């Protein structure tokens, strides 16, 4: 098939940017999925050491910046189990 081997890419140089863009898109999507799986507070991988992971985020601020309110002084509206 044309464009799938190194020799045919040398003949069809216009396909090289296409492969680079598709490769970067795939790498970015894999990075984003790994970031969501490892850093998101909604995902818990180890239930033995931390059976209630949502309690860690009770006093943390979710918003990056709020000019009106200081969330560090307010109590969390989440119920205590």
Biopython code that builds the backbone (N, CA, C, O; Angstrom):
import numpy as np
from Bio.PDB.StructureBuilder import StructureBuilder

atoms = [
    (1, "UNK", "N", (0.850, -1.193, 0.000)),
    (1, "UNK", "CA", (0.000, 0.000, 0.000)),
    (1, "UNK", "C", (0.883, 1.239, 0.000)),
    (1, "UNK", "O", (1.919, 1.285, 0.664)),
    (2, "UNK", "N", (0.464, 2.217, -0.738)),
    (2, "UNK", "CA", (1.264, 3.425, -0.873)),
    (2, "UNK", "C", (1.141, 4.289, 0.374)),
    (2, "UNK", "O", (0.048, 4.459, 0.916)),
    (3, "UNK", "N", (2.266, 4.835, 0.826)),
    (3, "UNK", "CA", (2.269, 5.755, 1.954)),
    (3, "UNK", "C", (2.416, 5.094, 3.302)),
    (3, "UNK", "O", (2.447, 5.792, 4.315)),
    (4, "UNK", "N", (2.509, 3.764, 3.361)),
    (4, "UNK", "CA", (2.615, 3.081, 4.639)),
    (4, "UNK", "C", (4.021, 2.559, 4.932)),
    (4, "UNK", "O", (4.273, 2.067, 6.032)),
    (5, "UNK", "N", (4.929, 2.657, 3.985)),
    (5, "UNK", "CA", (6.296, 2.220, 4.219)),
    (5, "UNK", "C", (7.231, 3.428, 4.103)),
    (5, "UNK", "O", (6.847, 4.482, 3.596)),
    (6, "UNK", "N", (8.446, 3.254, 4.578)),
    (6, "UNK", "CA", (9.418, 4.348, 4.530)),
    (6, "UNK", "C", (9.772, 4.694, 3.090)),
    (6, "UNK", "O", (9.940, 5.869, 2.762)),
    (7, "UNK", "N", (9.886, 3.704, 2.240)),
    (7, "UNK", "CA", (10.233, 3.961, 0.839)),
    (7, "UNK", "C", (9.149, 4.753, 0.126)),
    (7, "UNK", "O", (9.454, 5.648, -0.663)),
    (8, "UNK", "N", (7.893, 4.438, 0.392)),
    (8, "UNK", "CA", (6.821, 5.177, -0.281)),
    (8, "UNK", "C", (6.644, 6.566, 0.329)),
    (8, "UNK", "O", (6.165, 7.479, -0.344)),
    (9, "UNK", "N", (7.029, 6.735, 1.604)),
    (9, "UNK", "CA", (6.976, 8.078, 2.195)),
    (9, "UNK", "C", (8.030, 8.994, 1.578)),
    (9, "UNK", "O", (7.832, 10.207, 1.504)),
    (10, "UNK", "N", (9.134, 8.428, 1.140)),
    (10, "UNK", "CA", (10.153, 9.235, 0.454)),
    (10, "UNK", "C", (9.635, 9.754, -0.872)),
    (10, "UNK", "O", (10.029, 10.830, -1.321)),
    (11, "UNK", "N", (8.749, 8.988, -1.501)),
    (11, "UNK", "CA", (8.174, 9.426, -2.772)),
    (11, "UNK", "C", (7.027, 10.414, -2.563)),
    (11, "UNK", "O", (6.877, 11.363, -3.332)),
    (12, "UNK", "N", (6.210, 10.191, -1.514)),
    (12, "UNK", "CA", (5.056, 11.042, -1.231)),
    (12, "UNK", "C", (5.331, 11.846, 0.038)),
    (12, "UNK", "O", (4.849, 11.500, 1.116)),
    (13, "UNK", "N", (6.095, 12.901, -0.097)),
    (13, "UNK", "CA", (6.523, 13.695, 1.054)),
    (13, "UNK", "C", (5.377, 14.481, 1.699)),
    (13, "UNK", "O", (5.506, 14.933, 2.837)),
    (14, "UNK", "N", (4.286, 14.646, 1.001)),
    (14, "UNK", "CA", (3.159, 15.391, 1.548)),
    (14, "UNK", "C", (2.432, 14.613, 2.643)),
    (14, "UNK", "O", (1.659, 15.194, 3.405)),
    (15, "UNK", "N", (2.672, 13.308, 2.729)),
    (15, "UNK", "CA", (2.025, 12.505, 3.772)),
    (15, "UNK", "C", (2.732, 12.589, 5.119)),
    (15, "UNK", "O", (2.149, 12.223, 6.139)),
    (16, "UNK", "N", (3.971, 13.061, 5.143)),
    (16, "UNK", "CA", (4.734, 13.114, 6.392)),
    (16, "UNK", "C", (4.068, 14.029, 7.422)),
    (16, "UNK", "O", (3.939, 13.607, 8.572)),
    (17, "UNK", "N", (3.635, 15.254, 7.092)),
    (17, "UNK", "CA", (2.948, 16.077, 8.103)),
    (17, "UNK", "C", (1.645, 15.459, 8.599)),
    (17, "UNK", "O", (1.263, 15.654, 9.753)),
    (18, "UNK", "N", (0.970, 14.721, 7.739)),
    (18, "UNK", "CA", (-0.257, 14.042, 8.148)),
    (18, "UNK", "C", (0.041, 13.002, 9.219)),
    (18, "UNK", "O", (-0.654, 12.937, 10.233)),
    (19, "UNK", "N", (1.071, 12.188, 8.999)),
    (19, "UNK", "CA", (1.446, 11.182, 9.991)),
    (19, "UNK", "C", (1.928, 11.820, 11.293)),
    (19, "UNK", "O", (1.660, 11.298, 12.375)),
    (20, "UNK", "N", (2.627, 12.931, 11.195)),
    (20, "UNK", "CA", (3.097, 13.631, 12.406)),
    (20, "UNK", "C", (1.910, 14.165, 13.202)),
    (20, "UNK", "O", (1.871, 14.015, 14.424)),
    (21, "UNK", "N", (0.960, 14.774, 12.542)),
    (21, "UNK", "CA", (-0.216, 15.319, 13.239)),
    (21, "UNK", "C", (-1.063, 14.217, 13.872)),
    (21, "UNK", "O", (-1.532, 14.364, 15.000)),
    (22, "UNK", "N", (-1.256, 13.131, 13.159)),
    (22, "UNK", "CA", (-2.032, 12.015, 13.710)),
    (22, "UNK", "C", (-1.298, 11.396, 14.893)),
    (22, "UNK", "O", (-1.922, 11.039, 15.892)),
    (23, "UNK", "N", (0.017, 11.268, 14.790)),
    (23, "UNK", "CA", (0.806, 10.722, 15.890)),
    (23, "UNK", "C", (0.759, 11.610, 17.122)),
    (23, "UNK", "O", (0.631, 11.109, 18.239)),
    (24, "UNK", "N", (0.861, 12.926, 16.936)),
    (24, "UNK", "CA", (0.767, 13.856, 18.067)),
    (24, "UNK", "C", (-0.625, 13.840, 18.691)),
    (24, "UNK", "O", (-0.761, 13.934, 19.911)),
    (25, "UNK", "N", (-1.641, 13.723, 17.871)),
    (25, "UNK", "CA", (-3.009, 13.634, 18.403)),
    (25, "UNK", "C", (-3.220, 12.382, 19.226)),
    (25, "UNK", "O", (-3.844, 12.432, 20.286)),
    (26, "UNK", "N", (-2.707, 11.261, 18.751)),
    (26, "UNK", "CA", (-2.829, 10.006, 19.504)),
    (26, "UNK", "C", (-2.053, 10.080, 20.813)),
    (26, "UNK", "O", (-2.544, 9.635, 21.851)),
    (27, "UNK", "N", (-0.846, 10.638, 20.772)),
    (27, "UNK", "CA", (-0.045, 10.759, 21.992)),
    (27, "UNK", "C", (-0.715, 11.703, 22.992)),
    (27, "UNK", "O", (-0.700, 11.441, 24.194)),
    (28, "UNK", "N", (-1.300, 12.792, 22.506)),
    (28, "UNK", "CA", (-2.002, 13.716, 23.395)),
    (28, "UNK", "C", (-3.226, 13.089, 24.036)),
    (28, "UNK", "O", (-3.508, 13.330, 25.210)),
    (29, "UNK", "N", (-3.948, 12.293, 23.280)),
    (29, "UNK", "CA", (-5.139, 11.652, 23.847)),
    (29, "UNK", "C", (-4.758, 10.590, 24.875)),
    (29, "UNK", "O", (-5.450, 10.434, 25.881)),
    (30, "UNK", "N", (-3.672, 9.861, 24.639)),
    (30, "UNK", "CA", (-3.210, 8.873, 25.622)),
    (30, "UNK", "C", (-2.741, 9.576, 26.892)),
    (30, "UNK", "O", (-3.026, 9.108, 27.994)),
    (31, "UNK", "N", (-2.029, 10.689, 26.754)),
    (31, "UNK", "CA", (-1.579, 11.453, 27.912)),
    (31, "UNK", "C", (-2.772, 11.979, 28.714)),
    (31, "UNK", "O", (-2.766, 11.917, 29.944)),
    (32, "UNK", "N", (-3.783, 12.490, 28.031)),
    (32, "UNK", "CA", (-4.948, 13.036, 28.716)),
    (32, "UNK", "C", (-5.731, 11.942, 29.454)),
    (32, "UNK", "O", (-6.176, 12.154, 30.582)),
    (33, "UNK", "N", (-5.897, 10.793, 28.833)),
    (33, "UNK", "CA", (-6.590, 9.689, 29.500)),
    (33, "UNK", "C", (-5.812, 9.185, 30.709)),
    (33, "UNK", "O", (-6.404, 8.854, 31.736)),
    (34, "UNK", "N", (-4.484, 9.125, 30.591)),
    (34, "UNK", "CA", (-3.666, 8.707, 31.738)),
    (34, "UNK", "C", (-3.753, 9.745, 32.857)),
    (34, "UNK", "O", (-3.790, 9.385, 34.033)),
    (35, "UNK", "N", (-3.785, 11.010, 32.504)),
    (35, "UNK", "CA", (-3.905, 12.068, 33.507)),
    (35, "UNK", "C", (-5.250, 11.982, 34.225)),
    (35, "UNK", "O", (-5.314, 12.138, 35.444)),
    (36, "UNK", "N", (-6.308, 11.739, 33.486)),
    (36, "UNK", "CA", (-7.620, 11.593, 34.109)),
    (36, "UNK", "C", (-7.677, 10.370, 35.022)),
    (36, "UNK", "O", (-8.279, 10.423, 36.094)),
    (37, "UNK", "N", (-7.062, 9.286, 34.606)),
    (37, "UNK", "CA", (-7.118, 8.060, 35.392)),
    (37, "UNK", "C", (-6.276, 8.153, 36.655)),
    (37, "UNK", "O", (-6.612, 7.532, 37.664)),
    (38, "UNK", "N", (-5.191, 8.913, 36.621)),
    (38, "UNK", "CA", (-4.276, 8.944, 37.755)),
    (38, "UNK", "C", (-4.481, 10.134, 38.683)),
    (38, "UNK", "O", (-4.199, 10.026, 39.876)),
    (39, "UNK", "N", (-4.960, 11.258, 38.177)),
    (39, "UNK", "CA", (-5.042, 12.478, 38.986)),
    (39, "UNK", "C", (-6.447, 12.922, 39.351)),
    (39, "UNK", "O", (-6.604, 13.819, 40.179)),
    (40, "UNK", "N", (-7.441, 12.342, 38.777)),
    (40, "UNK", "CA", (-8.809, 12.779, 39.019)),
    (40, "UNK", "C", (-9.291, 12.315, 40.398)),
    (40, "UNK", "O", (-9.014, 11.181, 40.791)),
    (41, "UNK", "N", (-10.000, 13.163, 41.132)),
    (41, "UNK", "CA", (-10.511, 12.732, 42.440)),
    (41, "UNK", "C", (-11.678, 11.758, 42.329)),
    (41, "UNK", "O", (-12.089, 11.179, 43.335)),
    (42, "UNK", "N", (-12.215, 11.568, 41.141)),
    (42, "UNK", "CA", (-13.334, 10.648, 40.965)),
    (42, "UNK", "C", (-12.894, 9.199, 40.824)),
    (42, "UNK", "O", (-13.725, 8.292, 40.873)),
    (43, "UNK", "N", (-11.584, 8.970, 40.647)),
    (43, "UNK", "CA", (-11.071, 7.620, 40.420)),
    (43, "UNK", "C", (-10.302, 7.164, 41.646)),
    (43, "UNK", "O", (-9.440, 7.887, 42.147)),
    (44, "UNK", "N", (-10.604, 5.977, 42.129)),
    (44, "UNK", "CA", (-9.889, 5.395, 43.261)),
    (44, "UNK", "C", (-9.328, 4.047, 42.849)),
    (44, "UNK", "O", (-10.084, 3.128, 42.533)),
    (45, "UNK", "N", (-7.999, 3.922, 42.850)),
    (45, "UNK", "CA", (-7.359, 2.689, 42.427)),
    (45, "UNK", "C", (-7.095, 1.750, 43.587)),
    (45, "UNK", "O", (-7.065, 0.535, 43.391)),
    (46, "UNK", "N", (-6.900, 2.277, 44.798)),
    (46, "UNK", "CA", (-6.523, 1.443, 45.926)),
    (46, "UNK", "C", (-7.526, 1.644, 47.053)),
    (46, "UNK", "O", (-7.466, 2.644, 47.769)),
    (47, "UNK", "N", (-8.426, 0.720, 47.210)),
    (47, "UNK", "CA", (-9.461, 0.836, 48.246)),
    (47, "UNK", "C", (-8.971, 0.368, 49.608)),
    (47, "UNK", "O", (-9.609, 0.676, 50.615)),
    (48, "UNK", "N", (-7.860, -0.366, 49.678)),
    (48, "UNK", "CA", (-7.397, -0.891, 50.959)),
    (48, "UNK", "C", (-6.763, 0.185, 51.824)),
    (48, "UNK", "O", (-7.071, 0.288, 53.011)),
    (49, "UNK", "N", (-5.877, 0.988, 51.240)),
    (49, "UNK", "CA", (-5.187, 1.998, 52.046)),
    (49, "UNK", "C", (-6.044, 3.240, 52.264)),
    (49, "UNK", "O", (-5.866, 3.948, 53.255)),
    (50, "UNK", "N", (-6.956, 3.505, 51.364)),
    (50, "UNK", "CA", (-7.792, 4.693, 51.488)),
    (50, "UNK", "C", (-9.228, 4.326, 51.118)),
    (50, "UNK", "O", (-9.623, 4.513, 49.967)),
    (51, "UNK", "N", (-10.019, 3.810, 52.061)),
    (51, "UNK", "CA", (-11.360, 3.343, 51.701)),
    (51, "UNK", "C", (-12.332, 4.476, 51.355)),
    (51, "UNK", "O", (-13.317, 4.247, 50.654)),
    (52, "UNK", "N", (-12.071, 5.678, 51.832)),
    (52, "UNK", "CA", (-12.943, 6.820, 51.521)),
    (52, "UNK", "C", (-12.108, 7.954, 50.937)),
    (52, "UNK", "O", (-11.783, 8.902, 51.652)),
    (53, "UNK", "N", (-11.752, 7.879, 49.653)),
    (53, "UNK", "CA", (-10.855, 8.886, 49.076)),
    (53, "UNK", "C", (-11.495, 10.261, 48.934)),
    (53, "UNK", "O", (-10.782, 11.260, 48.835)),
    (54, "UNK", "N", (-12.800, 10.335, 48.924)),
    (54, "UNK", "CA", (-13.462, 11.630, 48.766)),
    (54, "UNK", "C", (-13.287, 12.495, 50.004)),
    (54, "UNK", "O", (-13.479, 13.708, 49.923)),
    (55, "UNK", "N", (-12.936, 11.926, 51.128)),
    (55, "UNK", "CA", (-12.727, 12.716, 52.337)),
    (55, "UNK", "C", (-11.466, 13.571, 52.251)),
    (55, "UNK", "O", (-11.360, 14.577, 52.952)),
    (56, "UNK", "N", (-10.518, 13.193, 51.412)),
    (56, "UNK", "CA", (-9.312, 14.007, 51.226)),
    (56, "UNK", "C", (-9.646, 15.349, 50.592)),
    (56, "UNK", "O", (-8.947, 16.334, 50.829)),
    (57, "UNK", "N", (-10.681, 15.400, 49.807)),
    (57, "UNK", "CA", (-11.020, 16.603, 49.056)),
    (57, "UNK", "C", (-12.105, 17.437, 49.737)),
    (57, "UNK", "O", (-12.659, 18.345, 49.118)),
    (58, "UNK", "N", (-12.411, 17.149, 50.977)),
    (58, "UNK", "CA", (-13.452, 17.897, 51.676)),
    (58, "UNK", "C", (-13.052, 19.357, 51.867)),
    (58, "UNK", "O", (-13.882, 20.247, 51.682)),
    (59, "UNK", "N", (-11.817, 19.616, 52.227)),
    (59, "UNK", "CA", (-11.386, 20.987, 52.528)),
    (59, "UNK", "C", (-10.541, 21.597, 51.425)),
    (59, "UNK", "O", (-9.994, 22.683, 51.615)),
    (60, "UNK", "N", (-10.414, 20.951, 50.298)),
    (60, "UNK", "CA", (-9.614, 21.501, 49.209)),
    (60, "UNK", "C", (-10.480, 22.367, 48.306)),
    (60, "UNK", "O", (-11.681, 22.143, 48.156)),
    (61, "UNK", "N", (-9.831, 23.363, 47.709)),
    (61, "UNK", "CA", (-10.523, 24.282, 46.820)),
    (61, "UNK", "C", (-10.512, 23.724, 45.402)),
    (61, "UNK", "O", (-9.453, 23.379, 44.876)),
    (62, "UNK", "N", (-11.676, 23.637, 44.787)),
    (62, "UNK", "CA", (-11.769, 23.123, 43.423)),
    (62, "UNK", "C", (-11.556, 24.222, 42.388)),
    (62, "UNK", "O", (-10.941, 23.988, 41.347)),
    (63, "UNK", "N", (-12.055, 25.400, 42.668)),
    (63, "UNK", "CA", (-11.897, 26.494, 41.723)),
    (63, "UNK", "C", (-10.480, 27.031, 41.790)),
    (63, "UNK", "O", (-9.869, 27.071, 42.857)),
    (64, "UNK", "N", (-9.962, 27.444, 40.640)),
    (64, "UNK", "CA", (-8.612, 27.982, 40.597)),
    (64, "UNK", "C", (-8.566, 29.377, 41.207)),
    (64, "UNK", "O", (-7.648, 29.694, 41.963)),
    (65, "UNK", "N", (-9.552, 30.212, 40.884)),
    (65, "UNK", "CA", (-9.553, 31.589, 41.368)),
    (65, "UNK", "C", (-10.988, 32.074, 41.467)),
    (65, "UNK", "O", (-11.788, 31.878, 40.552)),
    (66, "UNK", "N", (-11.304, 32.705, 42.583)),
    (66, "UNK", "CA", (-12.610, 33.319, 42.757)),
    (66, "UNK", "C", (-12.417, 34.672, 43.442)),
    (66, "UNK", "O", (-12.006, 34.717, 44.601)),
    (67, "UNK", "N", (-12.705, 35.769, 42.750)),
    (67, "UNK", "CA", (-12.496, 37.081, 43.361)),
    (67, "UNK", "C", (-13.541, 37.423, 44.425)),
    (67, "UNK", "O", (-13.321, 38.333, 45.224)),
    (68, "UNK", "N", (-14.656, 36.723, 44.453)),
    (68, "UNK", "CA", (-15.745, 37.060, 45.360)),
    (68, "UNK", "C", (-15.609, 36.333, 46.686)),
    (68, "UNK", "O", (-15.818, 36.934, 47.740)),
    (69, "UNK", "N", (-15.271, 35.077, 46.658)),
    (69, "UNK", "CA", (-15.341, 34.207, 47.806)),
    (69, "UNK", "C", (-13.997, 33.578, 48.143)),
    (69, "UNK", "O", (-13.218, 33.255, 47.245)),
    (70, "UNK", "N", (-13.723, 33.403, 49.424)),
    (70, "UNK", "CA", (-12.542, 32.667, 49.861)),
    (70, "UNK", "C", (-13.005, 31.300, 50.351)),
    (70, "UNK", "O", (-13.568, 31.175, 51.439)),
    (71, "UNK", "N", (-12.763, 30.290, 49.544)),
    (71, "UNK", "CA", (-13.278, 28.953, 49.835)),
    (71, "UNK", "C", (-12.524, 28.268, 50.975)),
    (71, "UNK", "O", (-13.007, 27.274, 51.519)),
    (72, "UNK", "N", (-11.349, 28.782, 51.346)),
    (72, "UNK", "CA", (-10.604, 28.142, 52.427)),
    (72, "UNK", "C", (-11.252, 28.408, 53.785)),
    (72, "UNK", "O", (-11.011, 27.661, 54.733)),
    (73, "UNK", "N", (-12.066, 29.449, 53.896)),
    (73, "UNK", "CA", (-12.714, 29.783, 55.169)),
    (73, "UNK", "C", (-14.125, 29.223, 55.273)),
    (73, "UNK", "O", (-14.717, 29.236, 56.353)),
    (74, "UNK", "N", (-14.666, 28.736, 54.176)),
    (74, "UNK", "CA", (-16.027, 28.202, 54.198)),
    (74, "UNK", "C", (-16.010, 26.709, 54.460)),
    (74, "UNK", "O", (-15.065, 26.014, 54.087)),
    (75, "UNK", "N", (-17.057, 26.222, 55.099)),
    (75, "UNK", "CA", (-17.162, 24.795, 55.370)),
    (75, "UNK", "C", (-17.737, 24.079, 54.162)),
    (75, "UNK", "O", (-18.545, 24.640, 53.422)),
    (76, "UNK", "N", (-17.324, 22.858, 53.970)),
    (76, "UNK", "CA", (-17.762, 22.083, 52.833)),
    (76, "UNK", "C", (-19.238, 21.704, 52.984)),
    (76, "UNK", "O", (-19.655, 21.314, 54.074)),
    (77, "UNK", "N", (-20.050, 21.811, 51.904)),
    (77, "UNK", "CA", (-21.453, 21.430, 51.998)),
    (77, "UNK", "C", (-21.646, 19.913, 51.867)),
    (77, "UNK", "O", (-22.776, 19.427, 51.921)),
    (78, "UNK", "N", (-20.566, 19.175, 51.698)),
    (78, "UNK", "CA", (-20.698, 17.720, 51.547)),
    (78, "UNK", "C", (-21.112, 17.083, 52.869)),
    (78, "UNK", "O", (-20.657, 17.525, 53.923)),
    (79, "UNK", "N", (-21.947, 16.078, 52.844)),
    (79, "UNK", "CA", (-22.356, 15.410, 54.078)),
    (79, "UNK", "C", (-21.207, 14.595, 54.669)),
    (79, "UNK", "O", (-20.357, 14.074, 53.946)),
    (80, "UNK", "N", (-21.200, 14.496, 55.989)),
    (80, "UNK", "CA", (-20.169, 13.708, 56.663)),
    (80, "UNK", "C", (-20.730, 12.326, 56.951)),
    (80, "UNK", "O", (-21.736, 12.189, 57.646)),
    (81, "UNK", "N", (-20.086, 11.317, 56.421)),
    (81, "UNK", "CA", (-20.573, 9.946, 56.572)),
    (81, "UNK", "C", (-19.925, 9.283, 57.757)),
    (81, "UNK", "O", (-20.209, 8.121, 58.047)),
]
sb = StructureBuilder()
sb.init_structure("model")
sb.init_model(0)
sb.init_chain("A")
sb.init_seg("    ")
for serial, (resi, resn, name, xyz) in enumerate(atoms, 1):
    if name == "N":
        sb.init_residue(resn, " ", resi, " ")
    sb.init_atom(name, np.array(xyz, "f"), 0.0, 1.0, " ", f" {name:<3s}", serial, name[0])
structure = sb.get_structure()
